[in-house]
Amino acid sequence: MDALIDEVTRLPGQPGTVVALRLFGAAILCAFIGLEREFRERSAGLRTNMLVGLAAATFAILSEGVIDQSSQSTVVRADPTRLIEAVTSGVAFLAAGLIIVTKGHVKGLTTGATIWLAAAVGLAIGLGQWLTGILACVAGLFVLLAVRRLEQVMGTKGPR
């Protein structure tokens, strides 16, 4: 099975099992973020966060392949920071669509921020930065769960 995955998903310098693990890892980590949104019955839940993280990881993996291919020539023209800019711009568009302002009240801001976080986690895992991706996911869940509870105790946010 590993040989088949390696053959089908081969990137220059990247075994297929690494690609598969990165994609699966990004989807799973972003699922935790999405589950919190799902339990709160927010518009962007499990599937949305998983898809954003998976897409970001895919773009990261693809960019590694392009950079590896271009490094074989005498002139390297790939700028890896453009990947982060492109994903951030695309996700900002998605997040903005989740934010609604009605009668002076803003709704969906936290959900938009979780989409942005899912993209960052996906990028980190897609680039092989597992520690960064895992820590970002854990920190994000801490903010969503523990800080929310603190807000309720302090009386700054009501139960939702």
C-alpha positions in Angstrom: 0.0 0.0 0.0 2.8 2.4 0.9 4.4 1.8 -2.5 1.1 2.7 -4.2 0.7 5.9 -2.2 4.3 6.8 -2.9 3.8 6.3 -6.7 0.5 8.1 -6.9 1.4 11.1 -4.8 5.1 11.5 -5.6 6.5 15.0 -5.4 10.1 15.8 -6.2 12.0 14.9 -3.0 8.8 14.0 -1.1 7.5 10.4 -0.5 3.8 9.9 -1.0 3.4 8.7 2.6 4.6 12.1 3.8 2.2 13.9 1.6 -0.7 11.6 2.8 0.2 12.1 6.4 0.4 15.9 6.0 -3.0 16.1 4.3 -4.6 13.7 6.8 -2.9 15.5 9.8 -4.1 18.9 8.6 -7.7 17.7 8.2 -7.7 16.0 11.7 -6.3 19.0 13.5 -8.7 21.4 11.8 -11.5 19.0 12.7 -10.9 19.7 16.4 -11.4 23.5 15.7 -14.5 22.7 13.6 -16.0 20.5 16.3 -16.0 23.4 18.7 -17.8 25.6 16.2 -20.2 22.7 15.4 -21.1 22.2 19.1 -21.7 26.0 19.3 -24.0 25.7 16.2 -22.0 28.2 14.2 -22.2 28.5 10.4 -18.7 27.3 9.7 -18.3 24.0 11.5 -16.6 20.7 11.1 -16.6 20.3 7.3 -15.7 23.9 6.6 -12.7 24.0 9.0 -11.5 20.6 7.7 -11.7 21.7 4.1 -9.9 25.0 4.8 -7.1 23.2 6.6 -6.9 20.6 3.9 -6.8 23.2 1.1 -4.1 25.2 2.8 -2.0 22.0 3.3 -2.5 21.1 -0.3 -1.3 24.5 -1.4 1.7 24.2 0.9 2.6 20.8 -0.5 2.2 21.9 -4.1 4.4 24.9 -3.5 7.1 22.7 -2.1 7.0 20.7 -5.3 7.2 23.8 -7.4 10.2 25.1 -5.4 11.9 21.7 -5.6 11.4 21.6 -9.4 12.6 25.2 -9.9 15.7 24.6 -7.7 16.9 22.1 -10.3 17.4 24.9 -12.7 20.2 27.5 -12.5 17.8 30.3 -11.5 15.3 29.9 -8.7 12.2 32.1 -9.1 10.0 30.7 -6.4 9.2 32.9 -3.4 7.7 30.7 -0.6 6.3 33.7 1.2 3.8 34.3 -1.6 2.1 31.0 -0.7 1.3 32.4 2.8 0.1 35.7 1.3 -2.2 33.9 -1.3 -3.8 31.5 1.2 -4.3 34.4 3.7 -6.0 36.5 1.1 -8.3 33.7 0.0 -9.2 32.7 3.5 -9.8 36.4 4.5 -12.4 36.5 1.7 -14.1 33.4 3.2 -13.9 34.8 6.7 -15.3 38.1 5.7 -18.4 36.4 4.3 -19.1 34.9 7.7 -19.1 38.2 9.5 -22.5 39.9 9.7 -23.2 43.4 11.2 -26.9 44.0 12.1 -28.2 46.8 14.2 -24.7 47.6 15.5 -24.0 44.0 16.6 -21.2 42.0 15.0 -21.8 38.3 14.6 -19.5 35.6 13.1 -16.3 37.3 14.0 -15.0 34.4 16.1 -16.1 31.9 13.4 -14.2 33.9 10.8 -11.1 33.9 13.0 -11.4 30.1 13.3 -11.3 29.8 9.6 -8.2 31.8 9.5 -6.7 29.6 12.2 -7.6 26.5 10.3 -5.8 27.8 7.3 -2.7 28.6 9.3 -2.7 25.1 10.9 -3.1 23.6 7.4 -0.2 25.6 6.1 2.0 24.6 9.0 1.2 20.9 8.6 1.5 21.1 4.8 4.9 22.6 5.1 6.0 19.9 7.6 5.9 22.2 10.6 4.0 19.8 12.8 4.9 21.3 16.2 3.8 24.8 15.0 0.5 23.4 13.6 -0.3 21.3 16.7 0.6 24.1 19.1 -1.5 26.6 17.1 -4.5 24.2 17.2 -4.2 23.6 20.9 -3.8 27.4 21.6 -6.8 28.1 19.4 -8.9 25.5 21.3 -7.8 27.0 24.6 -9.0 30.4 23.4 -12.3 29.0 22.2 -13.0 27.0 25.3 -11.2 28.3 28.3 -11.2 32.0 27.5 -14.9 31.8 26.6 -15.6 30.3 30.1 -13.5 33.1 31.6 -15.6 35.7 29.7 -18.8 34.2 31.1 -17.4 34.2 34.7 -16.4 37.8 34.3 -19.8 38.6 32.9 -18.5 40.1 29.6 -20.2 37.5 27.5 -23.5 35.8 28.0 -24.1 32.1 27.2 -24.5 31.4 23.5 
